[in-house]
Structures are given as structure tokens and as C-alpha cells.
Amino acid sequence: MIEAVIWDFGGVLTTSPFEAFARFESERGLPADIIRRTNAHNHWENAWAKFERAEVDLETFDQLFAAESLALGAEVRGKEVLPLLSGDLRPEMVEALTRVKARFKTGCITNNLPANAIGSHSGRSLYVAEVMALFDHIIESAKIGLRKPDPRIYQVMVETLGVDPKRCVYLDDLGVNLKPARDMGMTTIKVANAPQAIAELEAATGLVLR
């Protein structure tokens, strides 16, 4: 019996920033996937990890990201990547979340950036706030100094919701973030697109979500 459904935000309830990364790289003549490779390299302690844990400010992140990307083949300024992060809400996923909330507890674990560091790049508008209000509990990496895939962030969520991880479903668009949840016993769904994710969530919960 499912007790809770826990969601990532970017790339799950919104479109993936990876499409914007690819366009940026193509337009600038950069090596394909240089941004994603920089994000993934040394993912516990790289510039991105430190920024999402609010350990460095914007200027430091910009410089660190530039150095890390250059070491992997081409310099990309961190400040140029931030505007690429804000995806568009997927209305069908928001509808699924709304229906799930009517039956189960809901949580959101998101790796995000300090709002005061990124200003207008935060992408947090009123309509996003309305979606965030659908969650019983939200964990933001920049506010607690932990980020996925640190297992502790998932443990905090299940303890706060008061649920058994074996009775939880977790959705994320990154496999590396799904593994700790799966290791705890959660049913995991890797989100490639909305129809696929909703079909798998329907199978896991027994609900009609569209």
C-alpha cells in the first residue's frame, strides 16, 4: 500500500533544462554535453554541488564552473548556464500531482540554488508557487545544505512525512538521484517524459491520473 509520492521538481514537473543546454552548446559551437559533463564530474564536490548547498556565492560559482568546464574541453561561465535552468511547467504532471495529493501524502526534494544568489534566474514565479503549495513538505538543497544524491536528504523527507520508504514512490529525471531512494526501498520512476512517467505512476499507485 502506497503512503506517499515524492517528486523532484525540475525535469519532472517542468521540462528538462537539458534541451536548453543542448541549444546553448550548439549556438556557441561548444562540445556536445559539456555542461552536463561538468555538472556530473566530481558531482559531490564540484561547483554545482557547492552552489546547490549554498556553500559558495554567485561569483565564486561562476569562476569554479568556468575552470571545471575548461578542464573538460571548453570554458563555460557559470553565470551563462543559470538562465537555462528555468523550464516550463508540464500541465499533465501538475494534474497528476493534484490527483495524487487527494489520496496520498506528497513531498518534493529539489536540488536548487540560493534565491539571493541568482535573482531573476530563479524561475520562481507565482504559478510555480501554486504548484509547490500542493506538497505536504518541500526540501530545498540550498536551504538545508544537503543535496541529492546524499541519502540523508531522502531520510529527512520520509521522517518528516512519517512514512515507510517501502511505501513510497519517488520520481526523478536523473538515475543517480533515484539510486539512494531505491536502496531505501522506494519504488522509483525515472522521468523521460510526461506520458511515460504518468503511466508508471498510475501502475504504482493504482490511480487514474489523467
FENSULRA-V648037 format. One line per field, one symbol per residue. phi: phi as a letter, one per 30 degrees, with the letter a starting at -180 (. if undefined). psi: psi as a letter, one per 30 degrees, with the letter a starting at -180 (. if undefined). A space follows every 50 residues. Layout:
phi->???
psi->???
This chain:
phi->.dcabcbdcdicdbddddddeddedddcideeiddddddddhddbdeddd ddcicbddddeedddddddddckadbdedddedddddcdceddddddddd ddcbdbbbcbdbceddcchdddidceddddddddcdabccedccibbdcd eddddedddddibdedcccbcaccedddedddddjddcbddcadeddddd ddddciccca
psi->kkelkkkldkfdfllkfeeeeeeeeeefhlkkgeeeeeefkhffgaeeee efghflleeeeeeeeeeeeefgfkkkkeffeefffjlkkjeeeeeeeeee ffellklkjkjalkefffbfffgjaeeeeeefffkekkkkefffgklkgk ffeeeeeeeefhlkffglkkklfkeffeeeeeffglkkjjjeleeeeeee eeeefgljg.
